[in-house]
Amino acid sequence: MQKIQVDKDLAEKLLALRKDAVLCDEQGRTLGNFSPAEPLMSLEEIARTAPRSMEEIDEQMKKYAGKRPEEIGKPLKEILSRWGF
């Protein structure tokens, strides 16, 4: 994908957008579409939307610390049998 640097005025207009927009020239001809980048989430937002709390994650990490992957999971045969294979 090609990168195009825009001037400060256009950058400010694009940064203010919260939804997709169609970019046009002075004659109204469509130049292309613009989709604003997703805003970065703060650490607090990430923690609030996470399926598990940091305490639960820490507990799991301690529980499995030093174990090999095959000691943590289930054998493939057992997983497939639960799925009916």
Buried (B, 14 or more C-beta within 10 A) or exposed (E): EEEEEEEEEEEEEBEEEEEEBEEEEEEEEEEEEEEEEEEEEEEEEEEEEEEEEEEEEEEEEEEEEEEEEEEEEEEEEEEEEEEEE
